[in-house]
């Protein structure tokens, strides 16, 4: 393998490598190449840091499947310059190891000094130091700086900072913060938690893969599940509690958005984005999600899924306070934890309950939770348990948790396990796109009574052939009468048009489907229209909206208006 430069970027919060801000370099290479690269990279970085007058503050390396990450801490007003150091160091290493042209050292040093001169901000460093001395939360980015959180915060432009002598430090305070990560269920769980907290008359700041919002006011739509979304929510002065979704991408690229939180929740670890650098396998994905635990290890609580073997294994070495949730009341972890006076949330039959040591209290019944669809949507029962645990640990009463869980409708959870009735034809819409999430939807669809079932779905072209075939087999096993594949151009991802459909078609034919049971379109709206034309009263249409549920919801509402 030839070593390949992948990325040099800033780390602005706790990351896979360390808790401090810094600069990281990702290189694709073999393990032997990493062994040769690491000492050479350290040599070049130390030389440049020395001439810049920076301390050798700890050069770190992390070997990953298929490559290595190389990082060092840096001051928060020098991260762009630090990234340039890494870029130069890679060029110098590449020259020695692979024979490319050697970079000009003096030219590189001059350029980095120029970047540093533009970036340096002594007022920023002083304000950060004073905030730490007064034990106040300090958030910063390229544009803004804030002290405190939510209603206890103040924010300034990064180049118009106040003098530390003018600040009344008693004015700054924090609000409770809950972090949510995992592979599946994150967005539904943060929506449930937000709904519960709203039922308790809290002013909730939410960052998620769909939007950032305060209560019902959506500030901006889009994927805000990284540190930028967390900072935006935590600077809203009418927020008195915050729920922050923390997805894999933001954790890997920039790190965690906060240093400290009150509660962190990991829903599960399952196959998704595997094959990307840094998350080549489940163990690496677990390590990324586990970053949130560092925000609560000293003074908060970490909530974990006791039904997830990877999380259960990782928790054995965790030093902080644990809370567990499970779909099985006699889960061994839950039994042992509660016997030792621990806190857990579990399902017993159709009862959701909380057990705190020897005290056991009923939360509600699974069929009382609208998005659990009478208990058939077991993944949403698990999400309800997780949200109950999260909000309980944030100080919410059992009555408010019960009220929130039993009053949240599918309209409050768009794109996640929504059911429509269009002239007697049931339509199940979900965003599921990875094996774990799709299997949960398949299980639910199989449990729903239907004369016939049609599945509309698609798969991204960057998934391996064997995974696409596995998903096709799993889908057919639930008893489908028709399959319609959507091939969105944006999801070709290196494949030719029709290539993904050909793989799915071949596998379904192997499973016993006939050619006239299979069809495909370019757009999901076309697939849904074809499915609804085919479907009759009593049939079930399963729509997995890979490209986003909003157009599908609008299409269905238009159909319902026209009925």
N, C-alpha and C positions, 0 to 999 in steps of 0.2 A: 504493500500500500504506500502511495505517496502522501506525505503529510499535507493536509489541506487547512488553510486558514478559514475559520467559520465566522468569527465575530469578535470584536473588541468593544466593550460597552461599560457603562457605569453601573455600579451596584449602589442603590440608595437606601437599602434597609437590610435587615437580617436575611441571609441567603444560605445556599447550600454550604458555602465555605466558611463564612464567619458572620458575626453580628454587625460589624462596622461597615460604614460606607467604603467604597473602594472601586477598583477597576479590575475587570476580568477578561481573560482571553480564552476563547474556545478553539481547540485544534483537533481535527479528525486525524487519527493515527492509530497505529498498532501499539500494544503494550510496550514492546521493545523500543519503538520509536519514542514513546513517551518517556522512557527511562533515559534516553539520550537527550531529549529536548529539555526536560525539567532543569538539570543543572546548568545547561547553557543559557536558558531563559533567565535564571536567577543571576548568572554572571552579568549579562547585559543590562538587566533592570537595575542591579546594584550600581553599575557604572553610571548609568544615567541619573539615578536618584542622588548619587553622591555629587555629581556636577550641578544638580538642581538645588543642592543644599537640603534635601529631604533625608529624614532618618530612614534607615533600613528597618521598617516597622513590622516585619514579618511577611515573608513571601510564602504563599501557600499554593499547593497543587492538589487536585482531586482527580484521580483516574476514574474514568467512566467507560462504559462499554463503547468501544469504537473511538476513543479519544481521551483528551485530558483538558481540564480547566485550570488555568493559572491565574492567580489573583494576588493583589496586595491592597491593604487599606490605604486610604488617602483622605486628606482634609476635604470637607464638603464644598469648599470654594476652590478645589483643584481637581475635580473629577474628570473634566474634559481633558485637561493636560495629562492626567494619569492614564487615560485611555490612549492618548497619543504615545505615551511611553510604551505601553503594551504593543501598539501597532509597530513602533520602531523595533522593539525587542524581537518581535516575530520576524520582521524582515531580516534582522541581523542573524537570527537563528536559521532561517531558511537559506540564507547565503552560505552558511557554514555546512549545513546538513544536506542541502539539495543543489548547491552550486548556482543559485540565482545571483543576480548582481547585488553587490554589497551596498547597503544604504550609506549615504554620506553622514557621518556622525555629527560633524559640526553644523551641517544644515539642519539635521533633525533637532539638535539641542537648541538652536536659535528659534526654530518654529515652535517648539514646546514652551520655551520661555515667553514667546509672544502670546501664545494661548493663555498661559498662566497669568500674564500681566493683565489681560482682559478679564480673566475670570476671578481673580483674587478679590476678596471682600472681607477685610478685617472686622467690619462692624457685624457681619454675619457670624463670624467665629466668636466674637465677644458676647453677642446676644445668646448664642448657643451655650457658651460656658456659664453665663449667669443663670440661664434657665435650668441647667443641670444643678448648679449650686443651690438654687431655690426649690429644686425637685418639681419643676413644672415641665409639662410635655411641650416639646419643641418640634414643629413640623416645618419643612422647607422644601422648595423646589426651584426651578429656574426663574419663576415669576413672583412667588409669594412666600412669606414667612409668617408663621403663627405661633402663639404661645397659648397653652390651654386647649381644651376641646369643646366643641359645641357651644352651648350657652355660656361657658366659662372662657371663651377664646377671644383673642384679638388678632387681626391679620393686617400685614403691611406689604407694600411692594418690596421686592428683595433689595432694591437700590435706594430705598427711602426708609431705612430702619430707624426706630427711636433710639435715643440715648438711654443706656441702661440705668443711668441715674434718675431718669424721669419716670420710671415705671413703678407703679404700686403693685408689688408682687401678690398682694392679697386678692387682687381683682381676678387673678387667673385660677381656673379650676378645670378639672376633668369631668367628663360624663362617662357612664358605663359603656364599655365596648365589647361586643361579641364578634368573633371571627368565625367564618364558616368556609370549609374547604372539603375536598373529596372528589371522587370521580362523577358520581351521579347523585341527584337529589339536592344539590347545593341551592339552586335557584328556588325550587319549591320550598325548601326549608327556610330560606331567608324571607320569603314571602309569608309563610306561615308565622314565623317569629314576629315579623313586622305587624301582621294582622292581630296577633295576640297582644302585642304591646300597645297597639292602637286601641284595642278593647279595654286596656287598662289606663286609657287617657294619657299615654306618653306621647311626646313629640319625637318621632323616630326618624333618624337619618339612615338611609339605605343606599348601599352601593352594590351593584350586581352586574351580571352579564347582559342585562337588558336595559338598565338605566340607573341613574342616581336620582334620588328623590328625598323629599322631606314630607312625611305623612303622605297625602294624596297628590302632592305637587311634584310632578316629574320635572327635574331641573334640566336633564339632558338624556337623550336616548342613545343607546349604543352599548358596547362592551366596556363597562367601567369596573371590572372585577380586579383591577390591578391597584398599585399604590396611589396612582393619580386619583382614582375614584374615592379611595379611602380618605385622602387629604381633603378633597372637595367637600365631602359630607361632613367631616369633622371640623370644618371651618364655618359651617352654617350655624349662626348664633341662636336660632330657635330650636336647635336639636338638644334634647336632654338624655337621649340614649341612641346608640348607633349599632347597626348590624352590617357587617362588612363581608361580602363574599370575596374570597381570595382564591382565584383560579390558578391553575398550573403555570400558564404563560407568564403572568405577572410575577409570581414567586420565583420562577426560573430566570427571567430576564432582568428584573430590577430588585427583587427581594420583597420582603413584607412591608406593608405601608405604615406600620406602627411598631414601636419597640416593645410596648407593654399593652396587654388587654386584660379584661376581667375573666372572659371565658373564650375558649376556642373549641370548635367542633370539627371533627373529621367524619364525614358521612360513610365513606367506604373507599376501597381501592380496587379498581377494576380496569380492564383494558380500554385505554383511550389515549390517543396521541402517541402510542408506542411506536418506536422507530425514529422519533425525533431525537436530536442530540440532547443528552441529559435525561431522557425518559425512554430509553431503549427497551426497558423491561419493567415488570411490576415493582421490583425492589427499588429501582431508581425513581419510579413514580411515587412510591411510598415516601422516600427520603425528601422529595420536593414538598409533598403535602405536610410532612412532619415539621416543616419549618415553623408552622403556626404554634406548635407546642412550646417553642422557646419564649413566646410572648406571655405565657401564663405559668411557666414552671415555678416561679418564685412566689407569686402571690395570687394566682388565679386557679381556674379549674379547666381540665382538658376532658371533653366529652368524646367518647369513642363508641363505635359500633361493635358490640360484643359478638355479633354474628360474622364478623370479618376476621379471618384467620391471620392476615398480614398485620392488621392493627393490633390484634390480641398479642401476637408475638413481639411486636415492636414495643408494646407497653410494658413488657417485663423489665426493661431497663430505664423506665421513666421515673424520675425522682419527685415529680409534682403530684398534685391531688387529681385523682381520676374519678370520672362519672361515666357509667355505662348505660347503653340502651340496647334493647334486643326484642325481636319478634317472638322470642321463646322464653316463657317465664322460668323454665327449668334450665336455662343456659348455665353451664357450669361456672363461667366467669361471674355472671350475675349472682348466683347463689353464694359463691365464696366471698365476693365483694360485699354483699349486704350482710352476710354473717359476721363480717369484720366491721360492721357499723358504717359501711359505705353507702353511697347514694346511687340508685339505678332507676331506670324507666323501662317497663317491659309490657308485653302483651300476654295476657293469660286468657285463653279462649277468645272471647271478643271484647275483653276488658283491657283498657289501657290504664296502667296504674304506676304510681311512684312509690318506691320503698326507700325509706331513710332509716337505716339500721333496723330496728324492730317495728317501726311504724310503716304501715302500708295504707295508701289512700287511693281510691278510684279517681281517675281523671275523667274518662268518658267511655262510651262503647264505640267500637270501630265503625259501626253503621251510622253513628251520629255525626261522623266527620264527612261532610259532603264530597270532598275530593277523593275520599277513599272508596266511593262508589259501592256502598253497602258492605265494605270490607274486602271486595274483590281486588281492589288496587292495593295489594299488600305493600308495594314500595312506598305508597303514600301514607300507609299506616306507620311504616318505619320513619318516614319524614316527619310525621306528626309527633312521634315519640322523641325524635331528635329536637324538634322545635320546642316541645314541652320542656325537655331537659335544659335547653339553652336559655329559655325565658325564666324558668325556675331559678337557675343559677344567677340570673341577672336581677333577682328579687321580685319576680311577679307572683302573685297569689295563685293558688290552685283554681279559684273561682274564675279569675280572669283568663287563665290558660284554657279552662274548659269552655268558656264563652267564645274565645278566639277560635279554637279548633272546630267547634260545632257551627260556626257562623260563616266560615270562609267558603265562598262558592267558587265554581270553576271560572267565573268572570274575574275573580281576583287572582287567578293563576293561569293566564292565557298561555296556550301552547304546551301545557303540561297536563296530559290525561283529561282532555275535555271531551264531553259527550254531547252530540247534537241529535235531534230527531227531525228528519226532513221527510215529511209525508210517509211516516212509518218506517223509513230507512234510518237505522242508527249509524252515526259517523263518530268514530273515535279518532281524535287528533292528538298527536304527541310529537315532541321534538326529539325523541330518542334517536341516537345516531351511532352508539357504540354497542358492542355485544351485550353487556350487562343491562343497559337501559332497554335495549330492544327486547331482550328476553323477558323482562318484567312486563312490557306491554303485550308481548305475545301470550304470556301466561294469563293476563287479565282478559285479553280478547278471547282466548279459548274458554274461559269461564263464563263469558257472556253468552246467553242463549241467542242463537241466530239460525235462520234457515240455510243461508249461504254466507260465505265470507270472502271478501276481496281485499287484498293488501296493495296499497300504493306506497312505494318507498324508493329510495335511491341510496347509492353509496359513493363516497369520495374515491377518486381514482388513485390516490396515494396509499390506499389500504392494500395490503398484499392479496394476491389471488386466493390463497387458502382461507383467509379471513372472510372475504366476500362470499366464497362458497359455503363456509360454515354458517354465515348469517342466512343464506338462501335455504339451507337445509333446516335450520331452526324455524324459519318462517313457515315452510311447507308442512312441518310436523304438527302445526296446530289445526290443520284441517282446512286448507284454503281451497276455494273453487276458482279463483282467478288471481293473477298477480300482474300489476301494472308498474313498470319501472320508470322513474323519472331520471333523466340524465341532464342535470343542469350544467351549463357550460363552465360556470365558475368552479365546479367540482370535478372537471376533467383531470386537473392536476397531473399533467404529463401523459395522460391516456388519449387515444384517438376517439372521436365520436363513435358511440356504439360499442366500444370495447368492454365497458363495465357491464352493459346489458348482455353482451354475448357470454360473459362468464356466468352471470346469474341465470341466464336462459339455459345454458348447458347443464348447470348443476340441478336446476329444477326438473329438466327433462330426465336426468339421471334418477331423480327422486320419484318419478312417475307422473309428472305433469305432462299434458299434451300441448302441442304448439298453439292450438286455438285458445288455450287458457292464459296465454302470455301475451303481453303487449308492452310498448314503451313509447314515451313522449319526451320532448325536450324540457317541458315546464311542468311543475307540480300542479299548477292550476288545470292544465290539460288532462293530466292523469286523473285528478279528482272528478272533472267533468265526465270523463269516460266511465269512471267507476259508478257515478251516480246515474248515468244513463243505463248501465247494465243492471244496477241493483233494483230490487223490488221490495215492497213492504215486508218486513221481517228479516231482511238481510243486514249484515254488518259490513260497513266500509271502514277499514283501518288505514288511516292516513298518517304516515310518519313524515313530518314536514322538515326535511333536512335544510331547506333554504330559508326557513322562517315561517312561523305560523300565521303571521298577520294577514298575508294575502289569502290564505286558506279560510281564515275566520270570516273575512269580508265576503268571500265567494259563497260560503255556507249561509251567512246572514241574508245575502241577496236571494239565494235559493229559497230560504224560509219565508222571506217576504213575498216571493212569487207563488208560493204554494196556495 
